[in-house]
Amino acid sequence: MAKIKGPVRTRAARRSVSGPKMIDVARVAGVSAITVSRALKTPGKVSPKTLKKVKEAMAAVGYIRNLVAGSLASASSQVIGVVVPTITNSLFADTVEGLTNVIRPHGYQIIIGSTRYDIEEEEDIVRAFLGQRVEAMVLTGTTHSEATRDMLLRAAAPIIEMWAMTDDPIDTVIGFSNFEAARQMTAHLIGRGYRRIAYLGGLTNNNDRTSQRLAGYEAALSEAGLTFPDSYKHSSAFDFREGGHAIRSLLEVHPEIDAVFAASDVLAVGAIQECTRQGWAVPGRVAVAGLDDSIIALEMVPPLTTVRIPRYHIGEVIGNELIRRLADPGGETNRIIDLGFEIIPRAST
């Protein structure tokens, strides 16, 4: 059951002033408005020094270039911008599919930007989307650069952060607690009698989801009075081969490990495949649990114990929230919508 906090007045109702103009950028940069226009349209025709001054001035005043043709600037774009860390991960595809299926009957379409887990890439994408005057924006996670947060706070459009939880969203956050998902799965393993539990996680730099999963694992261990060396924890990209390499390395160094919690099914599947290659019984030699409940989890031998994330439903809820708010810009909204998760015990533990 979703946990909802709010409501508050919508952003669109709170913001009525127009944004910074090109002349404001020119004033801060100490150049003419024509030079600013040239730097934006044909950056190769201005010096690198001038271009740098213009970009810094744009960031300072929060200027977003309007990329919509003048004759269409006042029209509704009917487009919603969606920012994901990767387009190769089917998990985010499920969420985008859920969102699309809700908004399309209402005449809206989406454009997608992939950040490649880089907050500077995200900043460029957000700037471009706002320049295209999207009707609303959906971003993955709650970690953003200062410039990105500033642009989003200035935007007179619904902004939804997804796949995470925070007490202080930019506008609205819809997702689940990565911390609680990891904490409860680790506690589940402890409850099953495992006492030497290693952790396979994603890279944590500028990634609030993976950081919270690691924190949840550590919290569960602390609650149970268990302490392990840092070498029980392995971080890598979400990749099948990385999962296999990680479990092999962990068991070579720490043969006493009796369970592994992988904070992604991709890593967990790679770990089970490596166990099969090495002749290590799962769960006889080592238990393996994941997080996502991806389509392959049930097909593994043995089937993978995991955390079921409502990926498609997250998209549906985002879509319904956006449609409601776009239809009534002055109405109310909910700042925090927690859709929860479910522990799915299977034979791998």
NUGU-460577 format. One line per 10 residues: number of its first residue (from 1); their letters; for each residue x, y, z of C-alpha. Coordinates in nm, 2 decimals. Layout:
<rs>
NUM = A = X Y Z | ...
</rs>
This chain:
<rs>
1 = MAKIKGPVRT = 0.00 0.00 0.00 | 0.13 0.34 -0.09 | 0.23 0.58 0.18 | 0.15 0.94 0.09 | 0.25 1.26 0.26 | 0.12 1.60 0.17 | -0.07 1.77 0.02 | 0.08 2.11 -0.06 | 0.01 2.36 -0.33 | 0.16 2.28 -0.66
11 = RAARRSVSGP = 0.48 2.44 -0.80 | 0.29 2.58 -1.10 | 0.05 2.77 -0.86 | 0.34 2.91 -0.66 | 0.54 3.04 -0.96 | 0.42 3.32 -1.18 | 0.72 3.53 -1.25 | 0.91 3.49 -1.58 | 1.26 3.35 -1.58 | 1.59 3.53 -1.65
21 = KMIDVARVAG = 1.63 3.68 -1.99 | 1.93 3.68 -2.23 | 2.00 4.04 -2.14 | 2.05 3.92 -1.78 | 2.31 3.68 -1.90 | 2.48 3.95 -2.10 | 2.50 4.18 -1.80 | 2.66 3.92 -1.57 | 2.90 3.80 -1.84 | 3.00 4.16 -1.93
31 = VSAITVSRAL = 2.92 4.11 -2.30 | 2.64 4.22 -2.54 | 2.32 4.03 -2.59 | 2.42 3.96 -2.95 | 2.74 3.79 -2.82 | 2.53 3.58 -2.59 | 2.30 3.48 -2.88 | 2.60 3.39 -3.09 | 2.75 3.18 -2.81 | 2.43 2.99 -2.79
41 = KTPGKVSPKT = 2.36 2.94 -3.16 | 2.71 2.91 -3.30 | 2.96 2.86 -3.01 | 3.24 2.79 -3.26 | 3.23 3.15 -3.36 | 3.32 3.30 -3.02 | 3.64 3.26 -2.83 | 3.67 2.99 -2.56 | 3.72 3.26 -2.30 | 3.39 3.44 -2.40
51 = LKKVKEAMAA = 3.20 3.11 -2.42 | 3.32 3.02 -2.07 | 3.20 3.36 -1.94 | 2.86 3.31 -2.10 | 2.81 2.96 -1.96 | 2.91 3.07 -1.61 | 2.67 3.37 -1.64 | 2.39 3.14 -1.75 | 2.44 2.91 -1.45 | 2.46 3.21 -1.22
61 = VGYIRNLVAG = 2.13 3.37 -1.32 | 1.96 3.04 -1.40 | 1.90 3.11 -1.76 | 1.73 2.84 -1.97 | 1.74 2.89 -2.35 | 1.40 2.86 -2.51 | 1.45 2.62 -2.79 | 1.09 2.64 -2.90 | 1.02 2.85 -3.21 | 0.88 3.19 -3.13
71 = SLASASSQVI = 0.54 3.12 -3.29 | 0.50 2.81 -3.08 | 0.65 2.94 -2.76 | 0.31 2.99 -2.60 | 0.17 2.66 -2.71 | 0.17 2.34 -2.50 | 0.44 2.11 -2.59 | 0.25 1.80 -2.47 | 0.59 1.64 -2.40 | 0.72 1.51 -2.07
81 = GVVVPTITNS = 1.09 1.47 -2.02 | 1.22 1.15 -1.85 | 1.58 1.12 -1.72 | 1.72 0.78 -1.65 | 2.07 0.67 -1.57 | 2.08 0.41 -1.85 | 1.86 0.28 -2.13 | 2.02 -0.06 -2.12 | 1.85 -0.16 -1.80 | 1.51 -0.32 -1.84
91 = LFADTVEGLT = 1.41 -0.21 -1.49 | 1.38 0.15 -1.59 | 1.22 0.04 -1.92 | 0.93 -0.11 -1.72 | 0.88 0.22 -1.53 | 0.89 0.42 -1.86 | 0.64 0.18 -2.01 | 0.40 0.22 -1.72 | 0.43 0.60 -1.74 | 0.38 0.60 -2.12
101 = NVIRPHGYQI = 0.07 0.38 -2.10 | -0.10 0.63 -1.87 | -0.01 0.96 -2.04 | -0.04 0.86 -2.41 | -0.42 0.84 -2.41 | -0.42 1.20 -2.28 | -0.22 1.32 -2.57 | 0.12 1.34 -2.41 | 0.45 1.19 -2.53 | 0.78 1.14 -2.36
111 = IIGSTRYDIE = 1.14 1.22 -2.45 | 1.42 1.03 -2.27 | 1.77 1.13 -2.17 | 2.03 0.89 -2.04 | 2.28 1.03 -1.79 | 2.52 0.73 -1.78 | 2.52 0.78 -1.40 | 2.69 1.12 -1.45 | 2.54 1.42 -1.27 | 2.70 1.66 -1.52
121 = EEEDIVRAFL = 2.53 1.48 -1.80 | 2.21 1.51 -1.61 | 2.26 1.88 -1.58 | 2.30 1.91 -1.96 | 1.99 1.70 -2.02 | 1.78 1.90 -1.78 | 1.89 2.22 -1.94 | 1.80 2.09 -2.28 | 1.46 1.96 -2.17 | 1.37 2.28 -2.00
131 = GQRVEAMVLT = 1.48 2.47 -2.31 | 1.23 2.25 -2.51 | 0.96 2.37 -2.26 | 0.86 2.02 -2.15 | 0.53 2.01 -1.96 | 0.69 1.82 -1.67 | 1.00 1.63 -1.59 | 1.08 1.29 -1.43 | 1.42 1.22 -1.29 | 1.57 0.90 -1.14
141 = GTTHSEATRD = 1.70 0.94 -0.79 | 1.74 1.25 -0.57 | 2.11 1.33 -0.61 | 2.17 1.62 -0.85 | 2.43 1.89 -0.91 | 2.37 2.23 -0.75 | 2.30 2.38 -1.09 | 2.04 2.11 -1.17 | 1.86 2.16 -0.85 | 1.85 2.53 -0.90
151 = MLLRAAAPII = 1.71 2.49 -1.25 | 1.44 2.25 -1.13 | 1.34 2.47 -0.84 | 1.29 2.76 -1.08 | 1.09 2.55 -1.32 | 0.72 2.63 -1.33 | 0.64 2.27 -1.41 | 0.58 1.95 -1.21 | 0.91 1.78 -1.12 | 0.90 1.42 -1.00
161 = EMWAMTDDPI = 1.20 1.23 -0.86 | 1.16 0.85 -0.88 | 1.30 0.52 -0.76 | 1.41 0.67 -0.43 | 1.28 0.83 -0.11 | 1.37 1.16 0.06 | 1.21 1.38 0.32 | 1.29 1.68 0.11 | 1.21 1.63 -0.26 | 1.25 1.91 -0.51
171 = DTVIGFSNFE = 0.88 1.88 -0.58 | 0.74 1.52 -0.55 | 0.92 1.19 -0.50 | 0.76 0.86 -0.60 | 0.93 0.53 -0.54 | 1.04 0.32 -0.25 | 1.31 0.32 0.03 | 1.63 0.16 -0.10 | 1.75 0.17 0.25 | 1.46 -0.03 0.39
181 = AARQMTAHLI = 1.47 -0.28 0.10 | 1.83 -0.36 0.16 | 1.79 -0.36 0.54 | 1.49 -0.60 0.53 | 1.66 -0.84 0.28 | 1.97 -0.86 0.50 | 1.75 -0.91 0.81 | 1.57 -1.19 0.62 | 1.90 -1.37 0.56 | 1.99 -1.33 0.92
191 = GRGYRRIAYL = 1.66 -1.47 1.01 | 1.73 -1.77 0.79 | 2.03 -1.85 1.01 | 2.31 -1.70 0.79 | 2.58 -1.52 0.99 | 2.86 -1.44 0.75 | 2.68 -1.22 0.49 | 2.88 -1.04 0.22 | 2.75 -0.76 0.01 | 2.77 -0.69 -0.37
201 = GGLTNNNDRT = 2.66 -0.34 -0.46 | 2.68 -0.09 -0.73 | 2.91 0.21 -0.75 | 2.80 0.47 -0.49 | 2.94 0.79 -0.63 | 2.65 1.04 -0.70 | 2.41 0.74 -0.68 | 2.17 0.77 -0.38 | 2.00 0.44 -0.46 | 2.32 0.23 -0.43
211 = SQRLAGYEAA = 2.44 0.44 -0.13 | 2.11 0.37 0.05 | 2.13 0.00 -0.02 | 2.47 -0.02 0.13 | 2.36 0.17 0.43 | 2.06 -0.06 0.47 | 2.28 -0.37 0.46 | 2.51 -0.22 0.73 | 2.22 -0.12 0.95 | 2.08 -0.47 0.95
221 = LSEAGLTFPD = 2.42 -0.61 1.05 | 2.45 -0.36 1.33 | 2.10 -0.44 1.46 | 2.19 -0.80 1.48 | 2.53 -0.73 1.65 | 2.73 -0.86 1.35 | 3.05 -0.69 1.24 | 3.26 -0.78 0.93 | 3.57 -0.63 0.77 | 3.52 -0.39 0.48
231 = SYKHSSAFDF = 3.66 -0.67 0.25 | 3.31 -0.83 0.29 | 3.18 -0.55 0.07 | 3.23 -0.53 -0.31 | 3.12 -0.24 -0.53 | 3.11 -0.25 -0.91 | 2.91 -0.17 -1.22 | 2.58 -0.36 -1.25 | 2.71 -0.64 -1.48 | 2.67 -1.02 -1.49
241 = REGGHAIRSL = 3.05 -1.06 -1.52 | 3.11 -0.83 -1.22 | 2.88 -1.04 -1.01 | 3.07 -1.36 -1.10 | 3.41 -1.20 -1.04 | 3.30 -1.05 -0.71 | 3.17 -1.37 -0.55 | 3.48 -1.56 -0.67 | 3.71 -1.30 -0.51 | 3.51 -1.28 -0.19
251 = LEVHPEIDAV = 3.51 -1.66 -0.13 | 3.88 -1.69 -0.21 | 3.96 -1.43 0.05 | 3.68 -1.52 0.30 | 3.58 -1.89 0.26 | 3.37 -1.86 0.57 | 3.11 -1.64 0.39 | 2.78 -1.83 0.39 | 2.55 -1.58 0.22 | 2.58 -1.29 -0.03
261 = FAASDVLAVG = 2.33 -1.01 -0.06 | 2.36 -0.86 -0.41 | 2.19 -0.52 -0.43 | 2.09 -0.59 -0.79 | 1.96 -0.91 -0.95 | 2.21 -0.86 -1.23 | 2.49 -0.90 -0.98 | 2.31 -1.19 -0.81 | 2.26 -1.38 -1.13 | 2.62 -1.33 -1.23
271 = AIQECTRQGW = 2.72 -1.47 -0.88 | 2.50 -1.78 -0.92 | 2.63 -1.85 -1.26 | 2.99 -1.83 -1.12 | 2.89 -2.07 -0.84 | 2.76 -2.31 -1.10 | 3.09 -2.29 -1.29 | 3.29 -2.35 -0.97 | 3.07 -2.63 -0.85 | 2.96 -2.44 -0.55
281 = AVPGRVAVAG = 2.61 -2.54 -0.44 | 2.35 -2.26 -0.39 | 2.24 -2.23 -0.12 | 2.44 -2.53 0.02 | 2.78 -2.37 -0.01 | 2.66 -2.01 -0.02 | 2.32 -1.85 -0.03 | 2.26 -1.57 -0.28 | 1.99 -1.30 -0.26 | 1.92 -1.01 -0.50
291 = LDDSIIALEM = 1.71 -0.69 -0.54 | 1.47 -0.60 -0.82 | 1.28 -0.92 -0.90 | 1.38 -0.89 -1.26 | 1.23 -1.13 -1.52 | 1.53 -1.37 -1.50 | 1.51 -1.41 -1.12 | 1.24 -1.68 -1.13 | 1.41 -1.86 -1.42 | 1.74 -1.91 -1.24
301 = VPPLTTVRIP = 1.85 -2.25 -1.10 | 1.79 -2.22 -0.82 | 1.52 -1.94 -0.84 | 1.65 -1.62 -0.69 | 1.54 -1.48 -0.35 | 1.50 -1.11 -0.41 | 1.32 -0.79 -0.33 | 1.03 -0.72 -0.56 | 1.02 -0.35 -0.67 | 0.69 -0.23 -0.83
311 = RYHIGEVIGN = 0.87 -0.10 -1.14 | 0.58 -0.08 -1.37 | 0.35 0.06 -1.10 | 0.59 0.34 -1.02 | 0.55 0.46 -1.38 | 0.17 0.43 -1.36 | 0.15 0.63 -1.04 | 0.39 0.90 -1.18 | 0.17 0.92 -1.50 | -0.15 0.96 -1.30
321 = ELIRRLADPG = 0.00 1.22 -1.07 | 0.13 1.42 -1.37 | -0.20 1.40 -1.56 | -0.39 1.52 -1.26 | -0.16 1.81 -1.19 | -0.13 1.92 -1.56 | -0.51 1.92 -1.58 | -0.53 2.14 -1.26 | -0.21 2.34 -1.22 | -0.35 2.53 -0.92
331 = GETNRIIDLG = -0.46 2.22 -0.74 | -0.29 2.02 -0.46 | -0.03 1.75 -0.48 | 0.15 1.50 -0.25 | 0.52 1.55 -0.20 | 0.61 1.19 -0.10 | 0.45 0.87 -0.24 | 0.62 0.56 -0.11 | 0.50 0.25 -0.30 | 0.70 0.00 -0.09
341 = FEIIPRAST = 0.85 -0.33 -0.19 | 0.81 -0.70 -0.11 | 1.06 -0.97 0.00 | 1.03 -1.27 -0.23 | 1.19 -1.58 -0.07 | 1.30 -1.85 -0.32 | 1.53 -2.15 -0.33 | 1.86 -1.96 -0.36 | 1.86 -1.89 0.02
</rs>
